[in-house]
């Protein structure tokens, strides 16, 4: 089922002829207090683990198994979000066979970044109002002077997630709400969160046959991994809309931040993405690493993905700024 950032319904209220849509996520379009508390815990606890990681590693509290679990689980969730939640479900950059569609939904859910339908609805709204009034997480929300930008960066990075009123899912993601399998995965986000956090200690405990092995695997493969992935993802909202090179024409302030490319699986080539949102590749210039695009290419060769929207030379050239204005 193809998706598009422009899939928006008429917003009419529920009636006999226009029945209320099924709830797609925990809490629907509002975050209840219990969700606010859970969100706070999922931000604070992994971040505390990330802060503690340096002295713990210095004291040899990390093994190759722990690091392996961290890396594998990190890139599993990261690509689940970048390829699945973002390029496929939000922007329809390619078509996927049903097994791949489900696998991408599950992998993205294990990144612990919120229910699928809510994530997609928020991001489609972001593109509709990017860096303008209505954008859920623009760092320019409070103005352009330094104090306002500092406040805006905090808002874009974390603060916006505590807004009680959330993006209407039926309005911005009706295609996903209508899919029973995708709706079920979105509603069971908590189950996938538990699974994501449980895999590292389970593997660590079984491999080492010790509770200490399970604990260190949980610390590194679950807590540190989630915190790192969260802050890298949130940096796309904050840092990549405040700084970076802008070689392509876009109506917002999205920029390319090279030092985030590997950790963000190619998402930090953000200027091209906003210049051409449905492109399956974000890093289109020489030397721009985009592991998400590489995996999509493999999916295409295996026959799992089709109708991939690859950017050709003319498409890229049409979106480039004139040479004199090109900061790259």
Buried (B, 14 or more C-beta within 10 A) or exposed (E): EEBEBEBBBEEEEEEEEEEEBEBBBBBBBEBEEEBBEBBEEBBEEBBEBBEBBEEBBEEEBBBEBBBBBBEBBBBBBBBBBBBBBBBBBBBBBBBBBEEBBBBBBBBBBBBBBBBBBBBBBBBBBBBBEBBEEEBBBBBBBBEEEEEBBEBBBBBBBBBBBEBEEBBBBBBBBBBBBBBEEBBEBBBBBEEBBEBBBEBBBBBBBEBBEEEEBBBBBBBBBBBBBBBBBBBBBBBBBBBBBBBBBBBBBBEBBBBBBBEBBBBBBBBBBBBBBBBBBBBBBBBBBEEBBBBBBBBBBEBBEEEBBEEBBBBEEEEBEEBBBEEEEEEE
